[in-house]
């Protein structure tokens, strides 16, 4: 199986380790991979996809949007600049577009799922919402919304608790990297059964569950999934296991 990854990074590298039957072409601004089933092409995809990539055929295309900064233009370049090109250059490939639960940032103290309308609270979130709409126009495309990504090296939950980076209470919408990999592998093997999936730990908790210094009702939404929520499929089911 030949897979093109646009925005190749840590998550894609973990995915490439799963099986040598997967052959990856990865686009990233700089750096390389030591995996024998990965060919890295160094370029800034927001400036255009290189011909040596677009001339080939792929079974799957996976797009991990990358932004060079936090401005509105950075988000437009990272999320929207190549949407038409991805669909036009690879019409026969099935596609996975990685998105973010930031599209729910305008909600507070409620539970949201894939049936809940997007409600971004800022222009960057509105750009992500537009990105999802573009992706979902095509039936062979899947959008996976990730919560905050937690790895062995990076754990934002522990950082918030240890440093008390804020004290207003929030739901902890996180997901462990190996569980994201498992979902993508499932989709690669079985095809797309749902166009839109919230990828989040199946048991949600609040920061106040760990430290009473976090006070009040949560200022954000608790994100759930109605399509991928079987706890048996998750290595890390709750933030209790990683703090």
VENGI-V725254 format. One record per pair of residues at least 12 apart in sequence whose C-alpha atoms are under 10 Angstrom apart, sorted by sequence separation. I is the first residue (numbers start at 1). GAP is how many residues later the second one is. D is the distance in whole Angstrom. If there is no record, write none. Layout:
I	GAP	D
I	GAP	D
This chain:
12	12	9
24	12	9
25	12	9
26	12	7
27	12	9
28	12	7
29	12	8
30	12	5
41	12	8
65	12	9
66	12	5
67	12	8
101	12	10
104	12	9
106	12	8
107	12	7
131	12	10
132	12	9
206	12	7
3	13	10
13	13	9
23	13	9
24	13	6
25	13	6
26	13	6
27	13	6
28	13	6
29	13	5
30	13	7
65	13	5
66	13	7
104	13	8
105	13	8
106	13	5
107	13	8
132	13	9
12	14	8
23	14	5
24	14	5
25	14	5
26	14	5
27	14	5
28	14	5
29	14	5
30	14	9
64	14	9
65	14	5
83	14	10
103	14	9
104	14	6
105	14	6
106	14	5
107	14	8
183	14	10
20	15	9
22	15	7
23	15	6
24	15	6
25	15	6
26	15	6
27	15	6
28	15	6
29	15	5
64	15	9
65	15	9
103	15	5
104	15	5
105	15	5
106	15	4
157	15	7
8	16	10
20	16	8
21	16	8
22	16	9
23	16	8
24	16	8
25	16	7
26	16	8
27	16	7
28	16	7
29	16	8
63	16	9
102	16	9
103	16	6
104	16	5
105	16	5
106	16	8
156	16	10
157	16	9
183	16	8
206	16	9
8	17	9
9	17	9
16	17	10
20	17	6
27	17	8
28	17	8
65	17	10
101	17	9
102	17	9
103	17	5
104	17	8
105	17	8
157	17	8
205	17	8
8	18	5
9	18	9
17	18	8
19	18	9
20	18	9
27	18	7
79	18	10
102	18	7
103	18	8
156	18	9
204	18	7
1	19	10
2	19	9
3	19	7
4	19	9
5	19	7
6	19	8
7	19	7
8	19	6
9	19	7
16	19	8
17	19	10
46	19	10
63	19	10
79	19	10
101	19	9
102	19	8
103	19	9
106	19	9
155	19	9
180	19	7
203	19	10
204	19	8
1	20	6
2	20	6
3	20	6
4	20	6
5	20	6
6	20	6
7	20	6
8	20	5
9	20	10
13	20	8
16	20	9
17	20	9
45	20	10
46	20	9
63	20	9
79	20	9
102	20	9
105	20	8
179	20	9
180	20	9
203	20	10
204	20	8
1	21	5
2	21	5
3	21	5
4	21	5
5	21	5
6	21	5
7	21	5
8	21	9
13	21	10
16	21	7
17	21	9
45	21	9
46	21	9
103	21	9
104	21	8
155	21	9
179	21	9
202	21	9
203	21	8
1	22	6
2	22	6
3	22	6
4	22	6
5	22	6
6	22	7
7	22	8
8	22	10
9	22	10
13	22	8
16	22	7
27	22	9
44	22	10
102	22	9
103	22	5
179	22	9
200	22	10
201	22	9
202	22	7
1	23	9
2	23	8
3	23	8
4	23	8
5	23	9
8	23	10
9	23	10
27	23	9
63	23	9
102	23	6
103	23	7
176	23	10
200	23	7
201	23	8
202	23	8
8	24	10
9	24	10
62	24	10
101	24	9
102	24	9
103	24	9
148	24	8
149	24	9
150	24	7
151	24	9
152	24	9
175	24	7
176	24	8
199	24	9
200	24	7
201	24	9
202	24	10
8	25	10
13	25	9
61	25	8
100	25	9
103	25	7
104	25	9
147	25	9
148	25	6
149	25	6
150	25	6
151	25	6
152	25	9
174	25	9
175	25	5
176	25	8
198	25	8
199	25	8
200	25	7
12	26	10
27	26	9
61	26	10
102	26	8
103	26	6
147	26	5
148	26	4
149	26	5
150	26	5
151	26	6
152	26	10
173	26	9
174	26	6
175	26	5
198	26	7
199	26	7
202	26	8
203	26	9
26	27	9
101	27	9
102	27	9
103	27	10
146	27	9
147	27	5
148	27	6
149	27	6
150	27	6
151	27	8
173	27	6
174	27	6
175	27	9
197	27	10
198	27	5
201	27	10
202	27	5
25	28	8
46	28	10
100	28	7
101	28	10
146	28	8
147	28	6
148	28	8
149	28	6
150	28	9
172	28	10
173	28	7
174	28	10
197	28	7
198	28	8
199	28	9
200	28	9
201	28	8
202	28	7
203	28	8
61	29	8
99	29	7
100	29	9
103	29	9
146	29	7
147	29	9
148	29	10
149	29	10
150	29	10
172	29	9
173	29	10
196	29	10
197	29	8
198	29	8
199	29	7
200	29	8
201	29	10
202	29	6
210	29	10
46	30	9
47	30	8
60	30	9
99	30	9
146	30	10
173	30	9
174	30	9
197	30	6
198	30	7
199	30	8
201	30	8
202	30	10
210	30	9
46	31	6
47	31	10
54	31	9
59	31	9
61	31	10
62	31	10
114	31	9
146	31	10
149	31	9
172	31	10
173	31	7
174	31	10
196	31	8
197	31	7
198	31	9
202	31	10
209	31	9
8	32	8
45	32	9
46	32	6
54	32	9
57	32	9
58	32	7
60	32	9
61	32	6
62	32	9
63	32	8
64	32	9
65	32	8
99	32	8
100	32	10
172	32	7
173	32	8
195	32	10
197	32	10
202	32	8
207	32	10
8	33	9
25	33	9
45	33	8
46	33	9
48	33	8
49	33	8
56	33	9
57	33	7
58	33	10
59	33	8
60	33	5
61	33	6
62	33	6
63	33	6
64	33	7
65	33	7
98	33	10
99	33	7
171	33	7
172	33	6
173	33	9
194	33	7
201	33	8
203	33	10
204	33	9
205	33	8
206	33	9
210	33	9
4	34	10
8	34	10
24	34	9
44	34	10
46	34	9
47	34	8
48	34	7
54	34	10
55	34	8
56	34	9
57	34	9
58	34	8
59	34	5
60	34	5
61	34	5
62	34	5
63	34	5
64	34	5
65	34	8
97	34	9
98	34	9
146	34	8
171	34	6
172	34	5
193	34	9
194	34	9
200	34	10
201	34	9
202	34	9
203	34	6
204	34	7
205	34	7
2	35	10
3	35	10
4	35	10
5	35	9
6	35	10
23	35	10
46	35	6
47	35	8
54	35	6
55	35	9
57	35	8
58	35	6
59	35	6
60	35	6
61	35	6
62	35	6
63	35	6
64	35	8
97	35	8
170	35	9
171	35	4
172	35	7
201	35	7
202	35	6
203	35	5
204	35	8
205	35	8
7	36	10
24	36	10
25	36	10
26	36	10
27	36	10
45	36	9
46	36	6
49	36	8
53	36	10
54	36	8
57	36	8
58	36	9
59	36	9
60	36	8
61	36	8
62	36	8
63	36	9
144	36	9
170	36	6
171	36	6
172	36	10
201	36	5
202	36	7
203	36	8
204	36	10
7	37	9
24	37	10
27	37	10
29	37	10
45	37	8
46	37	10
48	37	8
49	37	9
58	37	10
98	37	10
169	37	7
170	37	6
171	37	9
172	37	10
200	37	9
201	37	6
203	37	10
6	38	10
7	38	8
28	38	9
97	38	7
169	38	6
170	38	8
171	38	10
200	38	9
201	38	8
6	39	7
7	39	10
96	39	9
97	39	9
144	39	9
168	39	9
169	39	6
49	40	9
95	40	9
144	40	9
167	40	9
168	40	9
169	40	10
167	41	9
103	42	9
169	42	10
6	43	9
95	43	9
100	43	9
101	43	9
102	43	9
169	43	9
94	44	10
95	44	10
96	44	9
97	44	7
98	44	8
99	44	6
100	44	8
101	44	6
102	44	9
167	44	10
169	44	9
170	44	8
79	45	10
94	45	9
95	45	7
96	45	6
97	45	6
98	45	6
99	45	6
100	45	4
101	45	6
102	45	8
142	45	9
167	45	9
168	45	9
169	45	5
170	45	9
183	45	8
94	46	5
95	46	5
96	46	5
97	46	5
98	46	5
99	46	4
100	46	5
101	46	6
102	46	10
161	46	8
167	46	6
168	46	5
169	46	5
170	46	9
171	46	9
172	46	10
80	47	8
87	47	10
91	47	10
93	47	8
94	47	6
95	47	6
96	47	6
97	47	6
98	47	6
99	47	6
100	47	6
101	47	8
160	47	9
161	47	10
164	47	10
166	47	10
167	47	5
168	47	6
169	47	6
170	47	8
171	47	6
173	47	9
75	48	9
76	48	8
79	48	7
80	48	8
83	48	8
87	48	9
92	48	9
93	48	9
94	48	8
95	48	9
96	48	7
97	48	9
98	48	7
99	48	9
100	48	8
166	48	8
167	48	7
168	48	7
169	48	6
170	48	4
171	48	8
172	48	9
173	48	9
4	49	8
75	49	6
78	49	10
79	49	7
86	49	10
91	49	9
142	49	10
143	49	10
161	49	8
164	49	9
167	49	9
168	49	8
169	49	5
170	49	6
171	49	6
172	49	9
173	49	7
174	49	9
4	50	10
12	50	9
72	50	10
74	50	9
75	50	9
78	50	10
79	50	10
80	50	8
81	50	10
84	50	8
142	50	7
144	50	10
149	50	10
157	50	8
161	50	8
164	50	9
168	50	7
169	50	6
170	50	6
171	50	7
172	50	7
173	50	6
183	50	9
12	51	10
72	51	7
73	51	9
75	51	10
76	51	7
79	51	9
80	51	6
83	51	7
84	51	9
87	51	9
140	51	9
141	51	8
142	51	9
143	51	9
144	51	8
145	51	8
146	51	9
147	51	8
148	51	10
149	51	9
168	51	7
169	51	8
170	51	8
171	51	6
172	51	9
173	51	9
182	51	8
183	51	9
4	52	10
12	52	9
71	52	9
72	52	6
75	52	7
76	52	9
79	52	6
80	52	10
83	52	8
140	52	7
142	52	7
143	52	6
144	52	6
145	52	6
146	52	6
147	52	6
148	52	8
161	52	10
170	52	9
171	52	8
182	52	8
4	53	9
11	53	9
71	53	8
72	53	10
75	53	8
79	53	9
139	53	9
140	53	10
141	53	9
142	53	4
143	53	5
144	53	5
145	53	5
146	53	5
147	53	6
161	53	9
182	53	9
2	54	10
3	54	9
4	54	6
8	54	9
70	54	8
72	54	10
73	54	10
76	54	10
80	54	9
87	54	9
141	54	6
142	54	6
143	54	6
144	54	6
145	54	6
146	54	7
147	54	8
179	54	8
180	54	9
2	55	8
3	55	6
4	55	8
5	55	8
6	55	8
7	55	8
8	55	8
9	55	8
72	55	8
76	55	9
139	55	10
140	55	8
141	55	9
142	55	8
143	55	9
144	55	6
145	55	8
146	55	10
179	55	6
180	55	10
2	56	5
3	56	6
4	56	6
5	56	6
6	56	6
7	56	6
8	56	7
139	56	7
178	56	9
179	56	6
1	57	8
2	57	5
3	57	5
4	57	5
5	57	5
6	57	5
7	57	5
8	57	9
9	57	9
138	57	9
178	57	7
179	57	7
1	58	6
2	58	7
3	58	6
4	58	6
5	58	6
6	58	6
7	58	6
8	58	9
176	58	9
177	58	10
178	58	9
179	58	9
1	59	8
2	59	9
3	59	7
4	59	8
5	59	7
6	59	8
7	59	6
136	59	7
175	59	9
176	59	8
177	59	9
6	60	9
7	60	10
109	60	10
111	60	10
135	60	9
136	60	8
175	60	10
176	60	6
109	61	8
110	61	10
175	61	8
176	61	9
108	62	9
109	62	8
174	62	10
175	62	8
176	62	9
65	63	10
108	63	9
174	63	10
175	63	9
176	63	9
132	64	9
174	64	9
175	64	9
173	65	10
174	65	8
65	66	10
172	66	9
173	66	9
176	66	9
172	67	8
7	71	9
101	72	8
101	73	10
6	76	10
147	76	8
146	77	10
147	77	10
62	79	10
6	80	9
61	80	9
62	80	9
63	80	10
145	80	10
60	81	10
62	81	10
114	81	10
115	81	9
158	81	9
162	81	10
114	82	7
157	82	8
161	82	9
114	83	7
113	84	9
114	84	6
158	84	8
159	84	9
113	85	7
157	85	9
158	85	6
4	86	10
112	86	10
157	86	7
155	87	8
156	87	10
96	88	8
155	88	8
4	89	10
150	89	10
3	90	9
5	90	10
152	90	9
2	91	10
3	91	10
4	91	9
5	91	10
6	91	10
96	91	9
151	91	10
3	92	10
96	92	9
150	92	9
95	93	10
111	93	10
94	94	9
95	96	10
96	96	9
94	97	8
95	97	9
99	97	10
101	97	7
94	98	8
97	98	10
99	98	10
100	98	9
101	98	9
96	99	9
97	99	10
98	99	10
99	99	9
100	99	9
101	99	9
96	100	10
99	100	10
116	107	10
109	108	6
110	108	9
113	108	10
108	109	8
109	109	5
110	109	9
111	109	9
112	109	7
113	109	9
114	109	9
108	110	6
109	110	6
110	110	8
111	110	6
112	110	6
113	110	6
114	110	8
115	110	9
107	111	10
108	111	5
109	111	6
110	111	5
111	111	5
112	111	5
113	111	5
114	111	6
115	111	8
107	112	8
108	112	4
109	112	5
110	112	6
111	112	6
112	112	6
113	112	5
114	112	7
106	113	9
107	113	6
108	113	5
109	113	7
110	113	9
111	113	7
112	113	8
113	113	6
114	113	8
105	114	9
106	114	8
107	114	5
108	114	8
111	114	10
112	114	10
113	114	9
105	115	7
106	115	8
107	115	9
104	116	8
105	116	7
104	117	7
104	118	9
104	119	8
101	120	10
101	121	10
62	122	9
101	122	8
60	128	8
59	129	9
11	138	9
11	140	9
10	141	9
15	162	10
14	163	8
15	163	9
18	163	9
22	163	10
14	164	8
17	164	10
18	164	9
15	165	9
16	165	9
11	166	7
14	166	10
15	166	6
19	166	9
22	166	10
10	167	9
11	167	8
14	167	7
15	167	8
18	167	8
13	168	10
11	169	8
12	169	8
15	169	8
16	169	10
11	170	7
15	170	8
12	172	10
3	185	9
1	187	9
1	188	10
